[in-house]
Amino acid sequence: MRTWKRAVGTLVAACAVLATTAVPAVAGQGTPQWVESASWAGTDLRTPFKTITTGEDVPVGAWQDAKGLHVSKAYYTIDLTSLRGTAVVSASGFARETAVTDCARPRSTELWLTEDATAPTYAHQPRELALIGGSRATPTCVWPTVEFDLKDTITKALAAGRTKITVALRMSGAKQWDPRYGRRFGTSFGVSVWADHAPDKPTALRLGLNGTECGGVTNNPTPDLMATVWDTDHDQLTATAVLDGTRQLTATASYDRVYVPVPAGVLGDGETHTWTIRTNDGRLDSPTSEPCTFGTDFTAPDRGPVVTSTDYVDAAPGTGGGAVPGTFAFEPNGVTDVVAYTYSTGSSTGRVEAGPDGRATASIRPGGEGRVQLIVWSHDRADNSSPPTTYTFQVASTKPALVVTRPSKWTVQVDVTGGSPVDPVVTWNYRLGSSLQTKPVPAGPGGAARFTLPVERNGALIIRVKGTTASGGTAPETTAIVNVPGTTSVTNDVYAAYHTSGGVGVPSTFTVDTNVVGTTRIAYQDGETGELTTVDAVDGVASFPYTPTTAGEHTVLVHLISATGESRLATNYTFTVG
């Protein structure tokens, strides 16, 4: 009895196959795929009516044990469903050898295509149809990936419409009876396939990326015929567009899109054309797309539209307002195929579709005040534009009027009036200086509003006001600049400034009144003694007693002191004691 020489280790067939299989050429290279056998079975001469489907491996050829001589074959059924509709670029079958009787004997294993077999037995073997061939050169002892070329076999099977094939491993000729040539194989048989899938049918046909859709009209005499294309294998695609059934135009696709340029002189004015497109990956053609029909129109309207409005006319002092919409009517002026109008006032632009009669109306905010120009173009079905028509009208001023007063030493009051009676202001929004932060003030009847601002610093106060109208528009902004000076006055109930009065020992009272923001205390300095005295200021006002001790000219210096202790000289008071 012979002793099998077993493999020391087992390699995963798929890994070995993918690592050693050559990659086909780029054109229609296809996609690699691993197809594992769907089922296996073994047969044995010693049990001629039994199908063997259990065990870790399956013997092929002759072998002996205590019962005597055995002769066996191995059958593998391979599902081809995933390969239907493809072109097989290469296909290598791999059997995993697990044991050898005698490594000195050359491998004589053959692979045959048989009839489909679900339960083969030695007594009822499936008919062997074609020799696929012996294994490719590998070491004669145990080898984990014994390779066979299956390209032609699978190609013919797919062409015949078969969805599966059965292959048989056997020993060649008389060697199938010689135990010295016997070998054992794994219960799976794998096929490494490069299968080229046909490109998908092109879709989304149109003229140019953002151009005319099928059924439309173009004004471009040299448009690009554009389509969305796809290839499962990511092969480079060449597209062929057929224009009007005869003219072929080609271009190379870029990933999932293709643009096929139409040469100059092919399309004429006022014509109708139909085109289809298909792609090729260097091996297989895609299905032909659905047809796409388009018309041509290279002649633009020869005159501009007629523009009228009853809301806005060219007469002073104007109507409405910059934020007040008006209705404008557009007429084709004798042009028969106007489908839309575009317009611009400089500050706003728009487009409006025309009705079946070529007429349209648009609600437009002038955006400015005074004399405003509206420029309008008509467009035909191919989007050719007409010469412009300029419509001039006058817009009434709706800028708010600002009246600023000082109701108190520390506040500023702003009264706002204005806006349009057609679209009244419902909210005034003001901001200070260069700040972008606005604060709303509700508008009353007629758009009037009042708000009070605290004086937070002395100097120029810039107030900017604009309104929001009932229709959601914006009234123009008006700016007021108010000077909030910081002044300090000094008075005395006995000694008048720059006059001679009173006398030595005659008491008096000084009063200091200031609107310098932030003043909390007042310091005064007697020019006679040089002494500095500080008193609190209430609402910017402070008083202190003064009795001169000498006759002649006196000067009192007044300093303002902030809450942080900052001091500055505000003024001086000079008088003469009699």
C-alpha positions in Angstrom: 0.0 0.0 0.0 1.3 3.4 -1.0 1.6 6.3 1.6 0.3 9.7 0.5 2.8 12.6 0.7 0.8 15.4 2.3 1.3 19.1 1.9 3.1 20.6 4.9 1.1 23.8 4.8 -2.0 25.1 2.9 -2.1 28.3 1.0 -5.3 30.2 0.3 -5.9 29.6 -3.4 -7.5 33.0 -4.0 -4.6 34.9 -2.6 -2.0 33.0 -4.7 -4.1 33.3 -7.8 -4.6 37.1 -7.6 -1.0 37.6 -6.8 0.3 35.7 -9.8 -2.4 36.3 -12.5 -1.2 38.9 -15.1 -3.3 42.1 -15.5 -4.7 42.3 -19.1 -4.1 45.3 -21.4 -5.8 48.6 -20.6 -8.3 48.6 -23.4 -11.4 46.8 -22.1 -9.3 45.3 -19.3 -12.4 44.3 -17.3 -12.6 43.7 -13.6 -10.9 40.9 -11.6 -13.3 38.5 -10.0 -13.0 35.2 -8.1 -15.6 32.5 -8.8 -15.6 29.6 -6.4 -17.1 26.2 -7.4 -20.7 25.9 -6.3 -20.5 22.2 -5.5 -18.1 19.2 -5.7 -18.4 15.4 -6.0 -16.1 12.4 -6.2 -16.5 9.0 -7.8 -14.8 5.7 -7.0 -14.6 2.5 -9.0 -14.9 0.4 -5.8 -18.3 2.0 -5.0 -19.5 2.5 -8.6 -23.0 3.7 -7.8 -22.2 6.2 -5.0 -21.6 9.9 -5.3 -19.0 11.0 -2.8 -19.7 14.4 -1.2 -18.0 14.2 2.2 -14.4 14.4 3.3 -11.6 17.0 3.6 -10.3 16.2 0.1 -11.0 14.1 -2.9 -8.7 11.5 -4.6 -7.9 11.7 -8.3 -6.5 8.7 -10.2 -5.6 5.3 -8.7 -5.0 4.6 -5.1 -4.9 1.6 -2.7 -6.0 0.8 0.8 -6.9 -2.3 2.7 -9.9 -2.9 0.4 -7.7 -2.9 -2.7 -7.4 -0.7 -5.8 -9.5 2.4 -6.1 -9.9 4.7 -9.2 -11.4 8.1 -8.7 -12.4 11.3 -10.4 -13.3 14.8 -9.0 -16.1 16.9 -10.3 -16.6 20.6 -9.7 -19.6 22.7 -10.8 -18.9 26.4 -11.5 -21.7 29.0 -11.5 -21.3 31.5 -14.5 -24.2 33.7 -13.7 -22.0 36.6 -12.6 -20.2 36.5 -16.0 -23.2 36.7 -18.3 -23.0 39.6 -20.7 -19.3 40.0 -20.3 -16.3 39.3 -22.5 -13.8 37.1 -20.7 -10.3 38.5 -21.0 -8.6 35.8 -19.1 -9.7 32.9 -16.8 -7.5 30.6 -14.8 -8.9 27.7 -12.9 -7.1 26.6 -9.7 -7.2 23.2 -7.9 -5.7 22.9 -4.5 -3.5 19.8 -4.4 -3.4 18.3 -0.9 -1.4 15.0 -1.3 0.7 13.0 -3.8 1.5 9.3 -3.9 5.0 9.6 -5.5 6.6 13.0 -6.1 9.0 11.3 -8.5 6.1 10.7 -11.0 5.2 13.7 -13.2 1.9 15.3 -12.6 -0.5 13.8 -15.2 -3.7 15.4 -14.0 -6.1 16.5 -16.8 -9.1 18.8 -16.6 -12.2 18.0 -18.7 -15.3 19.8 -19.5 -18.2 17.5 -18.9 -22.0 17.5 -19.2 -23.6 19.2 -16.2 -23.5 16.8 -13.3 -25.3 17.1 -10.0 -24.7 13.5 -8.7 -22.1 11.7 -10.8 -21.1 8.1 -10.0 -18.3 5.9 -11.5 -21.0 3.8 -13.2 -22.8 6.8 -14.6 -20.2 9.4 -15.4 -21.2 12.6 -17.1 -20.0 12.6 -20.7 -16.6 14.2 -21.2 -17.0 16.9 -23.8 -13.6 18.5 -24.3 -10.1 18.3 -22.8 -9.3 21.6 -21.2 -5.7 20.5 -20.9 -3.1 19.4 -18.4 -2.0 21.6 -15.7 0.6 24.3 -16.3 4.2 23.7 -15.3 4.5 23.5 -11.5 6.7 21.4 -9.1 5.7 17.8 -9.3 5.2 17.4 -5.6 2.3 18.8 -3.6 1.4 22.2 -5.0 -1.5 24.4 -3.5 -2.5 26.0 -6.8 -2.5 23.7 -9.8 -3.5 26.0 -12.7 -5.6 25.4 -15.9 -6.5 27.9 -18.7 -10.3 28.2 -18.8 -10.7 31.3 -21.0 -11.9 29.5 -24.1 -14.1 27.0 -22.2 -15.9 29.8 -20.3 -16.2 32.0 -23.4 -17.9 29.2 -25.4 -20.2 28.3 -22.5 -21.4 31.9 -22.1 -21.9 32.2 -25.9 -24.0 29.1 -25.8 -26.1 30.7 -23.0 -25.0 28.3 -20.3 -25.2 29.5 -16.7 -22.9 26.8 -15.2 -20.3 24.3 -16.2 -19.0 21.1 -14.7 -15.3 20.2 -14.9 -13.6 16.9 -14.0 -10.2 16.2 -12.7 -8.8 12.8 -13.8 -5.5 11.1 -14.6 -4.6 10.8 -18.3 -4.9 7.6 -20.3 -3.6 4.4 -18.7 -2.1 6.4 -15.8 -5.5 6.6 -14.2 -5.0 2.9 -13.3 -1.5 3.3 -11.9 -1.4 4.1 -8.1 2.0 5.7 -8.4 0.4 8.7 -10.2 -2.5 9.2 -7.8 -3.1 12.6 -6.2 -5.6 14.3 -3.9 -7.3 17.7 -4.3 -9.3 20.0 -2.1 -13.1 20.1 -2.3 -13.2 23.6 -3.9 -12.1 24.7 -7.4 -11.6 28.4 -7.9 -11.5 30.5 -11.1 -9.7 33.9 -11.3 -11.4 35.8 -14.1 -10.8 39.1 -15.7 -14.3 39.9 -17.2 -15.0 42.9 -19.3 -18.4 44.4 -18.8 -20.1 46.3 -21.6 -20.4 50.1 -20.8 -23.8 51.2 -19.6 -26.3 52.8 -21.9 -25.6 56.5 -22.1 -28.3 58.7 -20.5 -29.1 62.4 -19.7 -28.4 63.6 -23.3 -28.3 67.3 -23.8 -26.3 70.0 -25.6 -23.5 71.1 -23.3 -23.3 70.9 -19.5 -25.9 73.7 -18.9 -27.2 74.0 -22.4 -30.3 72.9 -24.3 -32.2 69.8 -23.2 -33.6 67.3 -25.7 -36.7 68.8 -27.4 -35.3 72.4 -27.0 -33.8 74.9 -29.4 -30.1 76.0 -29.4 -28.5 79.2 -30.7 -25.0 77.6 -30.7 -23.9 76.5 -34.2 -21.1 74.3 -32.7 -22.6 72.7 -29.6 -21.2 69.8 -27.6 -23.4 66.7 -27.7 -23.2 65.7 -24.0 -24.2 62.5 -22.2 -23.7 60.7 -18.9 -21.8 57.5 -19.4 -20.5 54.7 -17.1 -18.4 51.6 -17.2 -18.4 49.2 -14.4 -14.8 48.3 -15.1 -13.7 52.0 -15.2 -12.2 51.5 -18.6 -11.4 54.4 -20.9 -14.4 55.0 -23.1 -14.6 56.2 -26.6 -18.0 57.7 -27.6 -19.6 57.7 -31.1 -22.5 60.1 -31.7 -24.6 59.6 -34.8 -26.2 62.8 -36.0 -29.3 62.5 -38.2 -28.5 58.8 -38.8 -25.5 59.4 -41.0 -22.8 61.6 -39.6 -20.6 60.0 -37.0 -18.7 62.1 -34.4 -16.3 60.7 -31.9 -14.7 61.8 -28.6 -13.1 60.4 -25.6 -15.1 60.3 -22.4 -13.9 61.9 -19.2 -14.9 59.6 -16.3 -18.7 59.7 -16.3 -19.3 62.3 -19.0 -18.6 62.8 -22.7 -18.7 65.9 -24.8 -18.8 65.3 -28.5 -18.2 68.6 -30.4 -20.2 69.4 -33.5 -17.9 71.0 -36.2 -18.7 74.3 -37.7 -20.9 74.2 -40.8 -22.8 71.1 -39.8 -25.9 72.8 -38.3 -27.9 75.3 -40.2 -30.4 77.9 -39.0 -34.0 76.8 -38.4 -33.3 73.1 -38.6 -34.3 70.0 -36.6 -31.7 67.4 -35.8 -31.7 64.0 -34.0 -28.7 62.2 -32.5 -27.9 59.1 -30.5 -24.7 58.0 -28.8 -23.0 54.8 -27.7 -19.6 54.1 -26.1 -16.9 51.4 -26.5 -14.3 50.3 -23.9 -11.9 49.0 -26.5 -13.7 45.6 -26.5 -17.4 46.0 -26.0 -20.0 48.5 -27.2 -22.7 49.9 -24.9 -26.3 49.9 -25.9 -27.3 52.9 -28.0 -28.9 55.7 -26.2 -32.4 56.9 -26.6 -32.6 59.5 -29.4 -32.3 63.2 -28.6 -34.0 65.8 -30.9 -33.2 69.6 -30.9 -33.8 72.6 -33.1 -31.6 75.4 -34.2 -32.2 79.2 -34.2 -29.3 81.5 -34.9 -31.4 84.6 -35.7 -31.9 87.0 -32.8 -34.9 89.3 -32.4 -34.3 92.4 -34.5 -36.0 94.9 -32.2 -36.3 95.5 -28.5 -39.5 95.0 -26.5 -42.1 97.6 -25.6 -42.0 98.6 -21.9 -44.8 100.4 -20.1 -45.9 101.1 -16.5 -48.7 103.0 -14.8 -47.0 102.8 -11.4 -43.8 104.6 -12.5 -43.7 107.3 -15.2 -41.2 109.9 -16.3 -42.6 112.8 -14.4 -41.4 114.8 -11.5 -41.4 114.6 -8.5 -41.9 110.9 -9.1 -43.9 108.2 -7.4 -43.5 105.2 -5.1 -40.0 104.8 -3.7 -36.8 102.9 -4.1 -38.2 100.0 -2.1 -41.7 100.3 -3.4 -42.4 97.6 -6.1 -44.2 98.7 -9.3 -45.7 96.7 -12.2 -44.0 96.9 -15.6 -45.5 95.4 -18.7 -43.3 93.9 -21.5 -44.6 93.4 -25.1 -42.8 91.6 -28.0 -43.0 94.5 -30.4 -43.8 92.3 -33.3 -41.3 89.5 -32.6 -43.2 86.2 -32.9 -41.1 83.8 -30.8 -40.4 85.7 -27.6 -40.5 83.3 -24.6 -38.9 85.5 -21.8 -37.6 88.9 -20.8 -34.6 89.9 -18.7 -34.2 93.3 -17.1 -31.9 95.4 -15.0 -32.2 98.7 -13.1 -28.5 98.7 -12.1 -29.3 97.7 -8.6 -31.6 94.7 -9.4 -31.9 92.2 -12.2 -34.4 89.6 -13.1 -36.0 87.3 -15.6 -39.7 86.7 -16.3 -41.2 84.1 -18.6 -43.6 85.3 -21.4 -47.1 83.9 -22.0 -48.2 82.3 -25.2 -48.8 85.8 -26.7 -45.2 86.9 -25.9 -46.3 89.3 -23.2 -45.2 89.4 -19.6 -45.4 91.6 -16.5 -42.8 92.0 -13.7 -43.0 93.5 -10.2 -39.8 95.4 -9.8 -38.4 97.6 -7.0 -36.5 100.5 -8.5 -33.8 100.3 -5.9 -33.0 104.0 -6.2 -34.6 107.4 -6.2 -34.8 110.2 -8.6 -34.4 109.4 -12.3 -34.1 105.6 -12.8 -33.5 103.6 -16.0 -34.9 100.1 -16.5 -33.2 98.2 -19.4 -35.1 95.2 -20.9 -34.2 92.5 -23.4 -36.5 90.0 -25.0 -35.4 86.4 -25.6 -36.5 83.9 -28.2 -36.9 80.1 -27.7 -33.2 79.6 -28.4 -32.3 82.3 -25.9 -31.2 84.8 -28.5 -31.5 88.3 -27.0 -32.9 91.4 -28.6 -31.4 94.9 -28.7 -32.1 96.6 -25.3 -35.0 98.9 -24.6 -34.4 101.6 -22.0 -37.4 102.8 -20.0 -36.8 105.9 -17.9 -39.0 106.9 -14.9 -38.8 109.0 -11.8 -39.0 107.7 -8.2 -40.1 109.8 -5.3 -37.7 110.2 -2.4 -38.6 108.2 0.7 -35.5 109.0 2.7 -36.4 109.7 6.3 -36.1 113.2 7.7 -34.3 113.4 11.1 -34.8 116.1 13.7 -32.4 115.9 16.6 -32.9 117.8 19.8 -31.4 117.9 23.4 -34.3 117.4 25.8 -31.8 117.1 28.7 -28.1 117.5 29.4 -27.4 113.8 29.0 -29.8 112.7 26.2 -30.4 113.2 22.5 -33.9 112.9 21.1 -34.4 111.8 17.4 -37.7 112.4 15.6 -38.1 110.4 12.3 -40.6 111.1 9.6 -40.8 110.0 5.9 -41.2 106.9 3.8 -43.7 106.2 1.1 -47.5 106.3 1.6 -47.8 103.5 -0.9 -45.5 101.1 1.1 -45.3 102.7 4.5 -42.4 102.1 6.9 -43.3 99.8 9.8 -39.9 99.8 11.5 -37.1 102.3 11.6 -33.6 100.8 12.3 -30.9 103.0 13.6 -27.2 102.5 14.2 -24.5 104.8 15.7 -21.2 105.7 14.0 -19.6 102.9 12.0 -21.2 100.2 14.0 -23.1 97.6 12.0 -25.4 96.7 14.9 -28.9 98.1 14.4 -31.8 98.7 16.9 -35.4 98.7 15.8 -38.0 101.4 16.6 -41.6 100.8 15.6 -43.1 103.4 13.3 -46.4 105.0 14.1 -49.1 106.4 11.7 -47.5 108.0 8.7 -44.2 106.4 9.5 -43.4 108.8 12.4 -41.2 107.5 15.2 -39.2 109.0 18.1 -36.3 107.5 20.1 -34.0 108.8 22.8 -30.3 108.2 23.0 -28.1 108.6 26.1 -25.1 110.9 25.6 -22.2 108.5 26.2 -19.4 110.8 25.1 -18.8 114.3 24.0 -18.1 115.3 20.4 -19.7 114.3 17.1 -22.6 111.8 17.3 -23.3 110.1 14.0 -26.9 108.6 13.7 -27.8 106.5 10.7 -31.5 105.5 10.1 -33.2 103.4 7.5 -36.6 101.7 7.4 -38.3 98.4 6.7 -41.5 98.8 4.7 -44.8 96.8 5.0 -43.9 94.8 1.8 -40.5 93.8 3.2 -38.5 96.5 1.3 -35.9 98.8 2.7 -36.3 102.6 2.8 -33.0 104.5 2.0 -30.6 105.3 4.8 -30.3 108.9 6.2 -27.4 110.1 8.3 -27.5 112.9 10.9 -24.4 114.3 12.5 -24.9 116.0 15.9 -22.3 117.8 17.9 -22.5 117.1 21.6 -20.0 119.6 23.1 -18.5 119.3 26.6 -18.9 122.8 28.2 -18.5 124.1 31.7 -20.0 127.4 33.1 -19.1 129.2 36.3 -21.2 131.8 38.1 -20.9 133.8 41.4 -23.8 135.5 43.2 -21.7 138.4 44.3 -18.5 138.7 42.2 -19.2 139.2 38.6 -16.6 137.9 36.1 -14.2 140.6 35.0 -15.9 143.2 37.2 -15.2 145.0 40.5 -17.6 144.2 43.2 -18.0 143.1 46.8 -15.2 143.6 49.2 -12.7 141.9 51.6 -14.6 139.6 53.9 -17.8 139.7 51.8 -19.0 136.0 51.4 -20.3 134.6 48.1 -21.2 131.3 46.4 -19.7 129.8 43.2 -21.8 127.5 41.1 -20.2 125.2 38.5 -22.5 123.6 35.8 -20.9 121.1 33.3 -22.2 118.6 30.6 -18.9 116.8 30.2 -19.8 113.2 30.3 -18.5 111.2 33.2 -17.9 114.1 35.6 -18.6 113.1 39.3 -16.6 115.7 41.2 -15.4 119.3 40.8 -12.1 120.7 42.2 -11.5 124.4 42.5 -8.2 126.2 43.3 -8.1 129.6 44.9 -5.6 131.8 43.0 -5.1 133.8 46.2 -4.1 130.9 48.5 -3.3 128.2 46.0 -5.4 125.8 48.0 -7.3 122.9 46.0 -10.7 121.9 47.3 -12.9 119.1 45.9 -16.7 118.9 46.1 -19.2 116.3 44.7 -21.1 117.1 41.5 -24.8 116.2 41.2 -26.1 115.9 37.6 -23.0 117.9 36.6 -23.7 120.8 39.1 -21.5 121.7 42.2 -21.5 124.7 44.5 -19.0 126.0 47.0 -18.7 129.1 49.3 -16.0 131.8 48.7 -14.9 134.8 50.9 -12.0 136.9 49.6 -9.4 138.0 52.2 -7.7 140.6 50.0 -8.7 143.2 47.5 -7.8 143.3 43.9 -7.9 140.7 41.0 -8.6 137.1 41.9 -8.8 133.9 39.7 -10.4 130.6 40.6 -9.4 127.6 38.6 -12.0 124.8 38.0 -11.1 121.1 37.4 -13.4 118.2 36.4 -12.8 114.8 37.9 -14.2 111.5 36.6 -15.2 108.4 38.5 -11.8 106.9 37.6 -10.0 109.8 39.1 -8.9 111.5 35.9 -8.7 115.3 36.3 -8.6 118.0 33.7 -8.7 121.8 33.8 -12.1 123.0 32.6 -12.1 126.8 32.9 -11.1 129.7 35.1 -13.1 132.6 36.7 -11.5 136.0 37.1 -13.0 138.9 39.1 -11.9 142.0 41.1 -12.6 142.4 44.8 -13.5 146.1 45.7 
